[in-house]
């Protein structure tokens, strides 16, 4: 079986990197928006107060945003 040479083309490689960076940027902006909409500081609650229930909710939110971004990138 021969390895697909398509990935070695510069246009494909740079396109993949660009979409990955755009996806991470969109994810980060969405997380900041959710952080601003909540009545408390998410980072303080998660790290300093070690709120496990909030960590589970934020983790689920991160997965959901990631799935939405991935679906938007794929088309």
Biopython code that builds the backbone (N, CA, C, O; Angstrom):
import numpy as np
from Bio.PDB.StructureBuilder import StructureBuilder

atoms = [
    (1, "UNK", "N", (0.834, -1.168, 0.000)),
    (1, "UNK", "CA", (0.000, 0.000, 0.000)),
    (1, "UNK", "C", (0.887, 1.242, 0.000)),
    (1, "UNK", "O", (1.838, 1.340, 0.775)),
    (2, "UNK", "N", (0.569, 2.166, -0.861)),
    (2, "UNK", "CA", (1.379, 3.367, -0.986)),
    (2, "UNK", "C", (0.774, 4.505, -0.172)),
    (2, "UNK", "O", (-0.443, 4.682, -0.134)),
    (3, "UNK", "N", (1.639, 5.265, 0.471)),
    (3, "UNK", "CA", (1.178, 6.383, 1.282)),
    (3, "UNK", "C", (0.672, 7.504, 0.381)),
    (3, "UNK", "O", (1.250, 7.766, -0.674)),
    (4, "UNK", "N", (-0.384, 8.152, 0.788)),
    (4, "UNK", "CA", (-0.974, 9.212, -0.018)),
    (4, "UNK", "C", (-0.030, 10.413, -0.070)),
    (4, "UNK", "O", (0.305, 10.982, 0.969)),
    (5, "UNK", "N", (0.390, 10.793, -1.247)),
    (5, "UNK", "CA", (1.342, 11.889, -1.434)),
    (5, "UNK", "C", (0.643, 13.246, -1.336)),
    (5, "UNK", "O", (1.311, 14.278, -1.262)),
    (6, "UNK", "N", (-0.669, 13.257, -1.333)),
    (6, "UNK", "CA", (-1.442, 14.503, -1.298)),
    (6, "UNK", "C", (-1.036, 15.409, -0.127)),
    (6, "UNK", "O", (-0.991, 16.629, -0.284)),
    (7, "UNK", "N", (-0.744, 14.831, 1.032)),
    (7, "UNK", "CA", (-0.425, 15.618, 2.230)),
    (7, "UNK", "C", (0.922, 16.327, 2.134)),
    (7, "UNK", "O", (1.178, 17.266, 2.888)),
    (8, "UNK", "N", (1.783, 15.894, 1.221)),
    (8, "UNK", "CA", (3.112, 16.489, 1.124)),
    (8, "UNK", "C", (3.143, 17.733, 0.246)),
    (8, "UNK", "O", (4.168, 18.410, 0.170)),
    (9, "UNK", "N", (2.043, 18.039, -0.412)),
    (9, "UNK", "CA", (2.003, 19.250, -1.230)),
    (9, "UNK", "C", (1.930, 20.460, -0.309)),
    (9, "UNK", "O", (1.185, 20.436, 0.670)),
    (10, "UNK", "N", (2.691, 21.524, -0.599)),
    (10, "UNK", "CA", (2.709, 22.698, 0.281)),
    (10, "UNK", "C", (1.340, 23.355, 0.464)),
    (10, "UNK", "O", (1.032, 23.826, 1.559)),
    (11, "UNK", "N", (0.519, 23.397, -0.578)),
    (11, "UNK", "CA", (-0.800, 24.023, -0.461)),
    (11, "UNK", "C", (-1.675, 23.282, 0.539)),
    (11, "UNK", "O", (-2.393, 23.907, 1.319)),
    (12, "UNK", "N", (-1.621, 21.963, 0.523)),
    (12, "UNK", "CA", (-2.428, 21.160, 1.448)),
    (12, "UNK", "C", (-1.903, 21.327, 2.874)),
    (12, "UNK", "O", (-2.683, 21.489, 3.812)),
    (13, "UNK", "N", (-0.597, 21.289, 3.029)),
    (13, "UNK", "CA", (0.004, 21.422, 4.361)),
    (13, "UNK", "C", (-0.308, 22.781, 4.977)),
    (13, "UNK", "O", (-0.746, 22.857, 6.125)),
    (14, "UNK", "N", (-0.084, 23.861, 4.217)),
    (14, "UNK", "CA", (-0.341, 25.196, 4.754)),
    (14, "UNK", "C", (-1.830, 25.456, 4.949)),
    (14, "UNK", "O", (-2.217, 26.179, 5.867)),
    (15, "UNK", "N", (-2.663, 24.877, 4.096)),
    (15, "UNK", "CA", (-4.109, 24.995, 4.283)),
    (15, "UNK", "C", (-4.560, 24.325, 5.566)),
    (15, "UNK", "O", (-5.404, 24.858, 6.286)),
    (16, "UNK", "N", (-4.001, 23.156, 5.857)),
    (16, "UNK", "CA", (-4.343, 22.447, 7.095)),
    (16, "UNK", "C", (-3.901, 23.233, 8.319)),
    (16, "UNK", "O", (-4.631, 23.318, 9.307)),
    (17, "UNK", "N", (-2.710, 23.804, 8.253)),
    (17, "UNK", "CA", (-2.215, 24.619, 9.371)),
    (17, "UNK", "C", (-3.083, 25.853, 9.556)),
    (17, "UNK", "O", (-3.403, 26.225, 10.685)),
    (18, "UNK", "N", (-3.466, 26.491, 8.451)),
    (18, "UNK", "CA", (-4.305, 27.697, 8.534)),
    (18, "UNK", "C", (-5.657, 27.375, 9.150)),
    (18, "UNK", "O", (-6.127, 28.105, 10.023)),
    (19, "UNK", "N", (-6.299, 26.276, 8.702)),
    (19, "UNK", "CA", (-7.592, 25.905, 9.272)),
    (19, "UNK", "C", (-7.473, 25.531, 10.746)),
    (19, "UNK", "O", (-8.374, 25.829, 11.530)),
    (20, "UNK", "N", (-6.384, 24.888, 11.131)),
    (20, "UNK", "CA", (-6.182, 24.544, 12.540)),
    (20, "UNK", "C", (-6.047, 25.809, 13.385)),
    (20, "UNK", "O", (-6.635, 25.901, 14.463)),
    (21, "UNK", "N", (-5.278, 26.779, 12.904)),
    (21, "UNK", "CA", (-5.106, 28.027, 13.652)),
    (21, "UNK", "C", (-6.417, 28.812, 13.735)),
    (21, "UNK", "O", (-6.743, 29.375, 14.780)),
    (22, "UNK", "N", (-7.160, 28.847, 12.640)),
    (22, "UNK", "CA", (-8.459, 29.541, 12.654)),
    (22, "UNK", "C", (-9.407, 28.844, 13.623)),
    (22, "UNK", "O", (-10.130, 29.508, 14.365)),
    (23, "UNK", "N", (-9.411, 27.524, 13.624)),
    (23, "UNK", "CA", (-10.264, 26.770, 14.542)),
    (23, "UNK", "C", (-9.927, 27.036, 15.993)),
    (23, "UNK", "O", (-10.824, 27.207, 16.819)),
    (24, "UNK", "N", (-8.638, 27.072, 16.314)),
    (24, "UNK", "CA", (-8.214, 27.355, 17.691)),
    (24, "UNK", "C", (-8.595, 28.780, 18.078)),
    (24, "UNK", "O", (-9.036, 29.020, 19.201)),
    (25, "UNK", "N", (-8.429, 29.720, 17.160)),
    (25, "UNK", "CA", (-8.787, 31.114, 17.434)),
    (25, "UNK", "C", (-10.286, 31.261, 17.688)),
    (25, "UNK", "O", (-10.691, 31.939, 18.632)),
    (26, "UNK", "N", (-11.108, 30.631, 16.853)),
    (26, "UNK", "CA", (-12.559, 30.696, 17.044)),
    (26, "UNK", "C", (-12.953, 30.045, 18.364)),
    (26, "UNK", "O", (-13.803, 30.566, 19.087)),
    (27, "UNK", "N", (-12.339, 28.913, 18.679)),
    (27, "UNK", "CA", (-12.613, 28.242, 19.953)),
    (27, "UNK", "C", (-12.266, 29.145, 21.134)),
    (27, "UNK", "O", (-13.032, 29.241, 22.093)),
    (28, "UNK", "N", (-11.112, 29.805, 21.064)),
    (28, "UNK", "CA", (-10.663, 30.675, 22.149)),
    (28, "UNK", "C", (-11.606, 31.863, 22.330)),
    (28, "UNK", "O", (-11.941, 32.231, 23.455)),
    (29, "UNK", "N", (-12.028, 32.457, 21.222)),
    (29, "UNK", "CA", (-12.955, 33.594, 21.292)),
    (29, "UNK", "C", (-14.290, 33.151, 21.887)),
    (29, "UNK", "O", (-14.855, 33.864, 22.716)),
    (30, "UNK", "N", (-14.803, 31.993, 21.483)),
    (30, "UNK", "CA", (-16.058, 31.478, 22.042)),
    (30, "UNK", "C", (-15.931, 31.223, 23.538)),
    (30, "UNK", "O", (-16.853, 31.513, 24.300)),
    (31, "UNK", "N", (-14.802, 30.686, 23.958)),
    (31, "UNK", "CA", (-14.599, 30.444, 25.382)),
    (31, "UNK", "C", (-14.564, 31.760, 26.155)),
    (31, "UNK", "O", (-15.130, 31.852, 27.244)),
    (32, "UNK", "N", (-13.909, 32.773, 25.604)),
    (32, "UNK", "CA", (-13.876, 34.082, 26.278)),
    (32, "UNK", "C", (-15.264, 34.698, 26.369)),
    (32, "UNK", "O", (-15.601, 35.325, 27.373)),
    (33, "UNK", "N", (-16.063, 34.526, 25.336)),
    (33, "UNK", "CA", (-17.433, 35.051, 25.368)),
    (33, "UNK", "C", (-18.243, 34.369, 26.456)),
    (33, "UNK", "O", (-18.958, 35.029, 27.209)),
    (34, "UNK", "N", (-18.132, 33.046, 26.540)),
    (34, "UNK", "CA", (-18.849, 32.315, 27.595)),
    (34, "UNK", "C", (-18.330, 32.727, 28.961)),
    (34, "UNK", "O", (-19.114, 32.836, 29.904)),
    (35, "UNK", "N", (-17.041, 32.957, 29.090)),
    (35, "UNK", "CA", (-16.461, 33.392, 30.362)),
    (35, "UNK", "C", (-17.021, 34.747, 30.769)),
    (35, "UNK", "O", (-17.291, 34.978, 31.948)),
    (36, "UNK", "N", (-17.199, 35.643, 29.807)),
    (36, "UNK", "CA", (-17.745, 36.979, 30.119)),
    (36, "UNK", "C", (-19.231, 36.912, 30.445)),
    (36, "UNK", "O", (-19.728, 37.731, 31.218)),
    (37, "UNK", "N", (-19.951, 35.948, 29.868)),
    (37, "UNK", "CA", (-21.389, 35.837, 30.118)),
    (37, "UNK", "C", (-21.711, 35.233, 31.480)),
    (37, "UNK", "O", (-22.800, 35.457, 32.009)),
    (38, "UNK", "N", (-20.794, 34.482, 32.048)),
    (38, "UNK", "CA", (-21.040, 33.875, 33.354)),
    (38, "UNK", "C", (-20.836, 34.911, 34.455)),
    (38, "UNK", "O", (-20.013, 35.814, 34.306)),
    (39, "UNK", "N", (-21.567, 34.794, 35.543)),
    (39, "UNK", "CA", (-21.472, 35.805, 36.601)),
    (39, "UNK", "C", (-20.223, 35.682, 37.484)),
    (39, "UNK", "O", (-20.058, 36.481, 38.405)),
    (40, "UNK", "N", (-19.367, 34.740, 37.240)),
    (40, "UNK", "CA", (-18.169, 34.545, 38.053)),
    (40, "UNK", "C", (-16.981, 34.294, 37.144)),
    (40, "UNK", "O", (-17.146, 34.072, 35.945)),
    (41, "UNK", "N", (-15.790, 34.330, 37.710)),
    (41, "UNK", "CA", (-14.565, 34.095, 36.954)),
    (41, "UNK", "C", (-14.330, 32.593, 36.824)),
    (41, "UNK", "O", (-14.071, 31.915, 37.819)),
    (42, "UNK", "N", (-14.420, 32.076, 35.609)),
    (42, "UNK", "CA", (-14.277, 30.634, 35.399)),
    (42, "UNK", "C", (-12.912, 30.121, 35.857)),
    (42, "UNK", "O", (-12.823, 29.083, 36.512)),
    (43, "UNK", "N", (-11.854, 30.846, 35.511)),
    (43, "UNK", "CA", (-10.512, 30.387, 35.847)),
    (43, "UNK", "C", (-10.336, 30.289, 37.362)),
    (43, "UNK", "O", (-9.769, 29.315, 37.857)),
    (44, "UNK", "N", (-10.813, 31.281, 38.093)),
    (44, "UNK", "CA", (-10.706, 31.279, 39.555)),
    (44, "UNK", "C", (-11.496, 30.106, 40.149)),
    (44, "UNK", "O", (-11.022, 29.429, 41.062)),
    (45, "UNK", "N", (-12.691, 29.876, 39.628)),
    (45, "UNK", "CA", (-13.516, 28.772, 40.134)),
    (45, "UNK", "C", (-12.882, 27.411, 39.845)),
    (45, "UNK", "O", (-12.929, 26.506, 40.677)),
    (46, "UNK", "N", (-12.292, 27.279, 38.663)),
    (46, "UNK", "CA", (-11.736, 25.987, 38.275)),
    (46, "UNK", "C", (-10.408, 25.692, 38.962)),
    (46, "UNK", "O", (-10.196, 24.589, 39.466)),
    (47, "UNK", "N", (-9.516, 26.676, 38.982)),
    (47, "UNK", "CA", (-8.155, 26.429, 39.454)),
    (47, "UNK", "C", (-8.026, 26.624, 40.963)),
    (47, "UNK", "O", (-7.510, 25.754, 41.664)),
    (48, "UNK", "N", (-8.490, 27.753, 41.453)),
    (48, "UNK", "CA", (-8.272, 28.049, 42.875)),
    (48, "UNK", "C", (-9.280, 27.356, 43.791)),
    (48, "UNK", "O", (-8.910, 26.814, 44.833)),
    (49, "UNK", "N", (-10.556, 27.376, 43.398)),
    (49, "UNK", "CA", (-11.581, 26.757, 44.247)),
    (49, "UNK", "C", (-11.809, 25.291, 43.908)),
    (49, "UNK", "O", (-12.507, 24.588, 44.639)),
    (50, "UNK", "N", (-11.227, 24.821, 42.803)),
    (50, "UNK", "CA", (-11.319, 23.429, 42.350)),
    (50, "UNK", "C", (-12.763, 22.926, 42.311)),
    (50, "UNK", "O", (-13.098, 21.885, 42.875)),
    (51, "UNK", "N", (-13.602, 23.700, 41.628)),
    (51, "UNK", "CA", (-15.015, 23.364, 41.474)),
    (51, "UNK", "C", (-15.150, 22.281, 40.392)),
    (51, "UNK", "O", (-15.113, 22.579, 39.199)),
    (52, "UNK", "N", (-15.306, 21.032, 40.821)),
    (52, "UNK", "CA", (-15.332, 19.890, 39.902)),
    (52, "UNK", "C", (-16.584, 19.904, 39.040)),
    (52, "UNK", "O", (-16.518, 19.592, 37.851)),
    (53, "UNK", "N", (-17.720, 20.259, 39.620)),
    (53, "UNK", "CA", (-18.959, 20.295, 38.850)),
    (53, "UNK", "C", (-18.854, 21.315, 37.709)),
    (53, "UNK", "O", (-19.276, 21.040, 36.586)),
    (54, "UNK", "N", (-18.300, 22.471, 37.997)),
    (54, "UNK", "CA", (-18.116, 23.489, 36.965)),
    (54, "UNK", "C", (-17.101, 23.021, 35.923)),
    (54, "UNK", "O", (-17.252, 23.317, 34.738)),
    (55, "UNK", "N", (-16.081, 22.303, 36.349)),
    (55, "UNK", "CA", (-15.084, 21.784, 35.411)),
    (55, "UNK", "C", (-15.719, 20.810, 34.428)),
    (55, "UNK", "O", (-15.364, 20.803, 33.250)),
    (56, "UNK", "N", (-16.648, 19.992, 34.894)),
    (56, "UNK", "CA", (-17.335, 19.059, 34.004)),
    (56, "UNK", "C", (-18.193, 19.819, 33.003)),
    (56, "UNK", "O", (-18.206, 19.476, 31.821)),
    (57, "UNK", "N", (-18.906, 20.841, 33.454)),
    (57, "UNK", "CA", (-19.742, 21.645, 32.560)),
    (57, "UNK", "C", (-18.880, 22.383, 31.544)),
    (57, "UNK", "O", (-19.218, 22.416, 30.361)),
    (58, "UNK", "N", (-17.782, 22.971, 31.980)),
    (58, "UNK", "CA", (-16.892, 23.696, 31.066)),
    (58, "UNK", "C", (-16.246, 22.724, 30.081)),
    (58, "UNK", "O", (-16.074, 23.064, 28.910)),
    (59, "UNK", "N", (-15.889, 21.537, 30.527)),
    (59, "UNK", "CA", (-15.336, 20.534, 29.623)),
    (59, "UNK", "C", (-16.340, 20.129, 28.551)),
    (59, "UNK", "O", (-15.983, 19.987, 27.381)),
    (60, "UNK", "N", (-17.592, 19.944, 28.949)),
    (60, "UNK", "CA", (-18.636, 19.612, 27.972)),
    (60, "UNK", "C", (-18.843, 20.765, 27.000)),
    (60, "UNK", "O", (-19.049, 20.543, 25.807)),
    (61, "UNK", "N", (-18.788, 21.987, 27.501)),
    (61, "UNK", "CA", (-18.925, 23.165, 26.646)),
    (61, "UNK", "C", (-17.770, 23.236, 25.650)),
    (61, "UNK", "O", (-17.980, 23.558, 24.481)),
    (62, "UNK", "N", (-16.564, 22.940, 26.102)),
    (62, "UNK", "CA", (-15.397, 22.959, 25.219)),
    (62, "UNK", "C", (-15.521, 21.904, 24.126)),
    (62, "UNK", "O", (-15.181, 22.161, 22.972)),
    (63, "UNK", "N", (-16.004, 20.726, 24.482)),
    (63, "UNK", "CA", (-16.223, 19.687, 23.474)),
    (63, "UNK", "C", (-17.272, 20.123, 22.449)),
    (63, "UNK", "O", (-17.106, 19.903, 21.250)),
    (64, "UNK", "N", (-18.345, 20.741, 22.929)),
    (64, "UNK", "CA", (-19.399, 21.196, 22.022)),
    (64, "UNK", "C", (-18.890, 22.274, 21.076)),
    (64, "UNK", "O", (-19.158, 22.220, 19.876)),
    (65, "UNK", "N", (-18.164, 23.245, 21.597)),
    (65, "UNK", "CA", (-17.615, 24.301, 20.747)),
    (65, "UNK", "C", (-16.627, 23.703, 19.754)),
    (65, "UNK", "O", (-16.613, 24.093, 18.586)),
    (66, "UNK", "N", (-15.816, 22.777, 20.195)),
    (66, "UNK", "CA", (-14.868, 22.114, 19.303)),
    (66, "UNK", "C", (-15.559, 21.362, 18.177)),
    (66, "UNK", "O", (-15.102, 21.400, 17.034)),
    (67, "UNK", "N", (-16.655, 20.679, 18.488)),
    (67, "UNK", "CA", (-17.398, 19.979, 17.443)),
    (67, "UNK", "C", (-18.009, 20.950, 16.447)),
    (67, "UNK", "O", (-18.009, 20.684, 15.245)),
    (68, "UNK", "N", (-18.527, 22.065, 16.927)),
    (68, "UNK", "CA", (-19.110, 23.070, 16.033)),
    (68, "UNK", "C", (-18.045, 23.668, 15.122)),
    (68, "UNK", "O", (-18.264, 23.823, 13.921)),
    (69, "UNK", "N", (-16.899, 24.001, 15.693)),
    (69, "UNK", "CA", (-15.800, 24.567, 14.893)),
    (69, "UNK", "C", (-15.323, 23.551, 13.868)),
    (69, "UNK", "O", (-15.087, 23.907, 12.714)),
    (70, "UNK", "N", (-15.176, 22.293, 14.268)),
    (70, "UNK", "CA", (-14.715, 21.252, 13.338)),
    (70, "UNK", "C", (-15.717, 21.058, 12.209)),
    (70, "UNK", "O", (-15.325, 20.893, 11.054)),
    (71, "UNK", "N", (-17.005, 21.075, 12.531)),
    (71, "UNK", "CA", (-18.028, 20.921, 11.494)),
    (71, "UNK", "C", (-18.014, 22.105, 10.538)),
    (71, "UNK", "O", (-18.227, 21.940, 9.337)),
    (72, "UNK", "N", (-17.762, 23.302, 11.069)),
    (72, "UNK", "CA", (-17.706, 24.483, 10.207)),
    (72, "UNK", "C", (-16.497, 24.448, 9.290)),
    (72, "UNK", "O", (-16.582, 24.875, 8.138)),
    (73, "UNK", "N", (-15.369, 23.943, 9.785)),
    (73, "UNK", "CA", (-14.163, 23.879, 8.973)),
    (73, "UNK", "C", (-14.313, 22.819, 7.879)),
    (73, "UNK", "O", (-13.909, 23.047, 6.739)),
    (74, "UNK", "N", (-14.881, 21.680, 8.215)),
    (74, "UNK", "CA", (-15.049, 20.609, 7.239)),
    (74, "UNK", "C", (-16.058, 21.012, 6.162)),
    (74, "UNK", "O", (-15.901, 20.663, 4.992)),
    (75, "UNK", "N", (-17.078, 21.737, 6.561)),
    (75, "UNK", "CA", (-18.040, 22.243, 5.575)),
    (75, "UNK", "C", (-19.279, 21.480, 5.595)),
    (75, "UNK", "O", (-20.197, 21.772, 4.828)),
]
sb = StructureBuilder()
sb.init_structure("model")
sb.init_model(0)
sb.init_chain("A")
sb.init_seg("    ")
for serial, (resi, resn, name, xyz) in enumerate(atoms, 1):
    if name == "N":
        sb.init_residue(resn, " ", resi, " ")
    sb.init_atom(name, np.array(xyz, "f"), 0.0, 1.0, " ", f" {name:<3s}", serial, name[0])
structure = sb.get_structure()
